[in-house]
Amino acid sequence: MFETYGALCRPDGTFSTSAVGGKAVKGEPAVLPLPDGQGTIVADFNAVIGPQERDHAWLAPTGTKAVTLVRRGAPRVVQLP
């Protein structure tokens, strides 16, 4: 089994803390909740994500319960923790 991890850095580029996102599953987007209510990163290569249709990744604001991801023209709603 693979896990999703993130390394958070300060604005000056130095390491701040790490975040654990849980199980990584092939074909599923990576979902990484950030600590201290900073939101949730949703990432999926070759997809557009979120209301701004960001390429590959989007930072969902705190309180976001679901996000739309479009891969190869097919929209999909992803539930967030």
LUMLOTOR-301947 format. One record per atom (N, C-alpha, C): residue number from 1; atom name; x, y, z. Coordinates in steps of 0.02 Angstrom, whole numbers, plus 50000, padded with zeros to 5 digits. Example, Ala and Ser with C-alpha at 12.3 -4.5 7.8 and 13.67 -1.06 7.14 Angstrom:
<pts>
+-----+-------+-------+-------+-------+
| num | atome |    px |    py |    pz |
+-----+-------+-------+-------+-------+
|   1 |     N | 50660 | 49716 | 50390 |
|   1 |    CA | 50615 | 49775 | 50390 |
|   1 |     C | 50660 | 49835 | 50390 |
|   2 |     N | 50642 | 49888 | 50354 |
|   2 |    CA | 50684 | 49947 | 50357 |
|   2 |     C | 50645 | 50002 | 50394 |
+-----+-------+-------+-------+-------+
</pts>
This chain:
<pts>
+-----+-------+-------+-------+-------+
| num | atome |    px |    py |    pz |
+-----+-------+-------+-------+-------+
|   1 |     N | 50042 | 49941 | 50000 |
|   1 |    CA | 50000 | 50000 | 50000 |
|   1 |     C | 50045 | 50062 | 50000 |
|   2 |     N | 50023 | 50113 | 49964 |
|   2 |    CA | 50059 | 50176 | 49961 |
|   2 |     C | 50021 | 50229 | 50000 |
|   3 |     N | 50057 | 50274 | 50030 |
|   3 |    CA | 50027 | 50330 | 50066 |
|   3 |     C | 50044 | 50395 | 50031 |
|   4 |     N | 50001 | 50445 | 50040 |
|   4 |    CA | 50013 | 50512 | 50013 |
|   4 |     C | 50040 | 50556 | 50069 |
|   5 |     N | 50097 | 50589 | 50055 |
|   5 |    CA | 50128 | 50633 | 50104 |
|   5 |     C | 50142 | 50700 | 50071 |
|   6 |     N | 50144 | 50752 | 50111 |
|   6 |    CA | 50162 | 50818 | 50086 |
|   6 |     C | 50213 | 50850 | 50132 |
|   7 |     N | 50257 | 50890 | 50104 |
|   7 |    CA | 50304 | 50930 | 50143 |
|   7 |     C | 50285 | 51003 | 50135 |
|   8 |     N | 50270 | 51035 | 50190 |
|   8 |    CA | 50250 | 51105 | 50188 |
|   8 |     C | 50310 | 51149 | 50203 |
|   9 |     N | 50318 | 51201 | 50163 |
|   9 |    CA | 50375 | 51247 | 50170 |
|   9 |     C | 50351 | 51317 | 50186 |
|  10 |     N | 50393 | 51353 | 50220 |
|  10 |    CA | 50380 | 51424 | 50235 |
|  10 |     C | 50393 | 51465 | 50171 |
|  11 |     N | 50371 | 51528 | 50169 |
|  11 |    CA | 50383 | 51570 | 50110 |
|  11 |     C | 50457 | 51576 | 50090 |
|  12 |     N | 50502 | 51568 | 50139 |
|  12 |    CA | 50574 | 51573 | 50122 |
|  12 |     C | 50602 | 51507 | 50096 |
|  13 |     N | 50559 | 51455 | 50090 |
|  13 |    CA | 50580 | 51391 | 50062 |
|  13 |     C | 50604 | 51340 | 50113 |
|  14 |     N | 50608 | 51359 | 50177 |
|  14 |    CA | 50629 | 51311 | 50227 |
|  14 |     C | 50571 | 51265 | 50247 |
|  15 |     N | 50587 | 51205 | 50269 |
|  15 |    CA | 50538 | 51155 | 50289 |
|  15 |     C | 50499 | 51180 | 50350 |
|  16 |     N | 50433 | 51169 | 50348 |
|  16 |    CA | 50391 | 51188 | 50405 |
|  16 |     C | 50365 | 51126 | 50441 |
|  17 |     N | 50328 | 51084 | 50405 |
|  17 |    CA | 50298 | 51025 | 50435 |
|  17 |     C | 50279 | 50976 | 50379 |
|  18 |     N | 50259 | 50917 | 50400 |
|  18 |    CA | 50236 | 50867 | 50351 |
|  18 |     C | 50161 | 50855 | 50361 |
|  19 |     N | 50129 | 50827 | 50310 |
|  19 |    CA | 50058 | 50810 | 50313 |
|  19 |     C | 50049 | 50741 | 50283 |
|  20 |     N | 50004 | 50702 | 50312 |
|  20 |    CA | 49989 | 50635 | 50288 |
|  20 |     C | 49920 | 50636 | 50257 |
|  21 |     N | 49914 | 50611 | 50196 |
|  21 |    CA | 49851 | 50613 | 50161 |
|  21 |     C | 49813 | 50548 | 50159 |
|  22 |     N | 49844 | 50493 | 50178 |
|  22 |    CA | 49809 | 50430 | 50177 |
|  22 |     C | 49829 | 50387 | 50118 |
|  23 |     N | 49789 | 50337 | 50104 |
|  23 |    CA | 49804 | 50287 | 50053 |
|  23 |     C | 49803 | 50317 | 49983 |
|  24 |     N | 49852 | 50300 | 49942 |
|  24 |    CA | 49855 | 50321 | 49872 |
|  24 |     C | 49830 | 50263 | 49829 |
|  25 |     N | 49782 | 50278 | 49785 |
|  25 |    CA | 49752 | 50226 | 49743 |
|  25 |     C | 49759 | 50247 | 49670 |
|  26 |     N | 49787 | 50201 | 49629 |
|  26 |    CA | 49796 | 50215 | 49558 |
|  26 |     C | 49729 | 50234 | 49526 |
|  27 |     N | 49729 | 50288 | 49487 |
|  27 |    CA | 49669 | 50310 | 49452 |
|  27 |     C | 49625 | 50356 | 49494 |
|  28 |     N | 49641 | 50366 | 49557 |
|  28 |    CA | 49604 | 50411 | 49601 |
|  28 |     C | 49645 | 50474 | 49614 |
|  29 |     N | 49611 | 50531 | 49624 |
|  29 |    CA | 49649 | 50592 | 49640 |
|  29 |     C | 49682 | 50586 | 49708 |
|  30 |     N | 49738 | 50620 | 49716 |
|  30 |    CA | 49771 | 50625 | 49781 |
|  30 |     C | 49736 | 50680 | 49821 |
|  31 |     N | 49719 | 50665 | 49883 |
|  31 |    CA | 49685 | 50713 | 49926 |
|  31 |     C | 49728 | 50720 | 49989 |
|  32 |     N | 49751 | 50781 | 50003 |
|  32 |    CA | 49796 | 50792 | 50058 |
|  32 |     C | 49770 | 50849 | 50102 |
|  33 |     N | 49736 | 50833 | 50158 |
|  33 |    CA | 49713 | 50885 | 50204 |
|  33 |     C | 49774 | 50918 | 50237 |
|  34 |     N | 49776 | 50983 | 50238 |
|  34 |    CA | 49831 | 51019 | 50269 |
|  34 |     C | 49816 | 51031 | 50343 |
|  35 |     N | 49868 | 51037 | 50384 |
|  35 |    CA | 49857 | 51047 | 50456 |
|  35 |     C | 49831 | 51118 | 50471 |
|  36 |     N | 49805 | 51125 | 50530 |
|  36 |    CA | 49783 | 51190 | 50557 |
|  36 |     C | 49731 | 51224 | 50514 |
|  37 |     N | 49687 | 51186 | 50482 |
|  37 |    CA | 49632 | 51215 | 50444 |
|  37 |     C | 49653 | 51255 | 50384 |
|  38 |     N | 49708 | 51236 | 50351 |
|  38 |    CA | 49733 | 51273 | 50294 |
|  38 |     C | 49702 | 51252 | 50228 |
|  39 |     N | 49656 | 51203 | 50230 |
|  39 |    CA | 49623 | 51180 | 50169 |
|  39 |     C | 49646 | 51111 | 50150 |
|  40 |     N | 49630 | 51090 | 50088 |
|  40 |    CA | 49645 | 51024 | 50064 |
|  40 |     C | 49673 | 51029 | 49993 |
|  41 |     N | 49729 | 50996 | 49981 |
|  41 |    CA | 49757 | 50994 | 49913 |
|  41 |     C | 49726 | 50934 | 49878 |
|  42 |     N | 49700 | 50946 | 49817 |
|  42 |    CA | 49674 | 50892 | 49775 |
|  42 |     C | 49716 | 50893 | 49711 |
|  43 |     N | 49745 | 50835 | 49694 |
|  43 |    CA | 49789 | 50832 | 49635 |
|  43 |     C | 49773 | 50771 | 49593 |
|  44 |     N | 49775 | 50780 | 49528 |
|  44 |    CA | 49765 | 50725 | 49480 |
|  44 |     C | 49796 | 50747 | 49414 |
|  45 |     N | 49849 | 50710 | 49394 |
|  45 |    CA | 49884 | 50727 | 49333 |
|  45 |     C | 49836 | 50723 | 49273 |
|  46 |     N | 49841 | 50772 | 49228 |
|  46 |    CA | 49799 | 50776 | 49168 |
|  46 |     C | 49725 | 50788 | 49183 |
|  47 |     N | 49711 | 50823 | 49237 |
|  47 |    CA | 49642 | 50841 | 49253 |
|  47 |     C | 49639 | 50915 | 49268 |
|  48 |     N | 49580 | 50944 | 49262 |
|  48 |    CA | 49569 | 51012 | 49287 |
|  48 |     C | 49524 | 51005 | 49348 |
|  49 |     N | 49539 | 51046 | 49399 |
|  49 |    CA | 49509 | 51036 | 49464 |
|  49 |     C | 49483 | 51102 | 49492 |
|  50 |     N | 49424 | 51099 | 49522 |
|  50 |    CA | 49397 | 51156 | 49558 |
|  50 |     C | 49361 | 51206 | 49515 |
|  51 |     N | 49330 | 51255 | 49547 |
|  51 |    CA | 49291 | 51305 | 49510 |
|  51 |     C | 49334 | 51349 | 49464 |
|  52 |     N | 49398 | 51356 | 49480 |
|  52 |    CA | 49442 | 51395 | 49435 |
|  52 |     C | 49473 | 51351 | 49381 |
|  53 |     N | 49456 | 51287 | 49381 |
|  53 |    CA | 49482 | 51238 | 49332 |
|  53 |     C | 49558 | 51240 | 49328 |
|  54 |     N | 49590 | 51230 | 49385 |
|  54 |    CA | 49663 | 51229 | 49389 |
|  54 |     C | 49690 | 51164 | 49359 |
|  55 |     N | 49744 | 51169 | 49322 |
|  55 |    CA | 49777 | 51109 | 49293 |
|  55 |     C | 49812 | 51070 | 49348 |
|  56 |     N | 49797 | 51006 | 49353 |
|  56 |    CA | 49832 | 50957 | 49393 |
|  56 |     C | 49820 | 50961 | 49469 |
|  57 |     N | 49812 | 51020 | 49498 |
|  57 |    CA | 49805 | 51025 | 49571 |
|  57 |     C | 49766 | 51088 | 49590 |
|  58 |     N | 49734 | 51084 | 49648 |
|  58 |    CA | 49695 | 51141 | 49673 |
|  58 |     C | 49696 | 51139 | 49749 |
|  59 |     N | 49702 | 51196 | 49780 |
|  59 |    CA | 49698 | 51202 | 49853 |
|  59 |     C | 49626 | 51221 | 49870 |
|  60 |     N | 49589 | 51172 | 49896 |
|  60 |    CA | 49519 | 51184 | 49916 |
|  60 |     C | 49519 | 51221 | 49983 |
|  61 |     N | 49483 | 51276 | 49987 |
|  61 |    CA | 49480 | 51314 | 50050 |
|  61 |     C | 49449 | 51272 | 50106 |
|  62 |     N | 49465 | 51290 | 50168 |
|  62 |    CA | 49436 | 51258 | 50226 |
|  62 |     C | 49361 | 51258 | 50221 |
|  63 |     N | 49331 | 51201 | 50238 |
|  63 |    CA | 49258 | 51195 | 50236 |
|  63 |     C | 49230 | 51168 | 50171 |
|  64 |     N | 49272 | 51161 | 50119 |
|  64 |    CA | 49249 | 51134 | 50056 |
|  64 |     C | 49235 | 51059 | 50065 |
|  65 |     N | 49176 | 51038 | 50047 |
|  65 |    CA | 49155 | 50968 | 50057 |
|  65 |     C | 49163 | 50925 | 49995 |
|  66 |     N | 49163 | 50956 | 49936 |
|  66 |    CA | 49169 | 50919 | 49873 |
|  66 |     C | 49199 | 50965 | 49820 |
|  67 |     N | 49231 | 50934 | 49770 |
|  67 |    CA | 49260 | 50972 | 49715 |
|  67 |     C | 49248 | 50934 | 49650 |
|  68 |     N | 49239 | 50971 | 49596 |
|  68 |    CA | 49231 | 50939 | 49531 |
|  68 |     C | 49298 | 50934 | 49497 |
|  69 |     N | 49313 | 50875 | 49472 |
|  69 |    CA | 49374 | 50860 | 49436 |
|  69 |     C | 49354 | 50837 | 49366 |
|  70 |     N | 49387 | 50864 | 49314 |
|  70 |    CA | 49370 | 50845 | 49245 |
|  70 |     C | 49433 | 50814 | 49214 |
|  71 |     N | 49426 | 50750 | 49196 |
|  71 |    CA | 49481 | 50714 | 49164 |
|  71 |     C | 49455 | 50687 | 49097 |
|  72 |     N | 49489 | 50704 | 49043 |
|  72 |    CA | 49470 | 50683 | 48975 |
|  72 |     C | 49397 | 50701 | 48959 |
|  73 |     N | 49377 | 50760 | 48981 |
|  73 |    CA | 49310 | 50785 | 48967 |
|  73 |     C | 49254 | 50758 | 49011 |
|  74 |     N | 49270 | 50711 | 49056 |
|  74 |    CA | 49219 | 50681 | 49099 |
|  74 |     C | 49223 | 50711 | 49169 |
|  75 |     N | 49171 | 50748 | 49190 |
|  75 |    CA | 49171 | 50777 | 49257 |
|  75 |     C | 49156 | 50724 | 49310 |
|  76 |     N | 49185 | 50734 | 49368 |
|  76 |    CA | 49175 | 50689 | 49425 |
|  76 |     C | 49178 | 50730 | 49489 |
|  77 |     N | 49132 | 50717 | 49535 |
|  77 |    CA | 49133 | 50751 | 49599 |
|  77 |     C | 49172 | 50708 | 49648 |
|  78 |     N | 49221 | 50740 | 49682 |
|  78 |    CA | 49263 | 50706 | 49731 |
|  78 |     C | 49244 | 50734 | 49800 |
|  79 |     N | 49225 | 50690 | 49846 |
|  79 |    CA | 49209 | 50710 | 49914 |
|  79 |     C | 49274 | 50722 | 49952 |
|  80 |     N | 49276 | 50775 | 49992 |
|  80 |    CA | 49335 | 50792 | 50031 |
|  80 |     C | 49323 | 50778 | 50105 |
|  81 |     N | 49377 | 50762 | 50141 |
|  81 |    CA | 49369 | 50748 | 50214 |
|  81 |     C | 49350 | 50810 | 50252 |
+-----+-------+-------+-------+-------+
</pts>
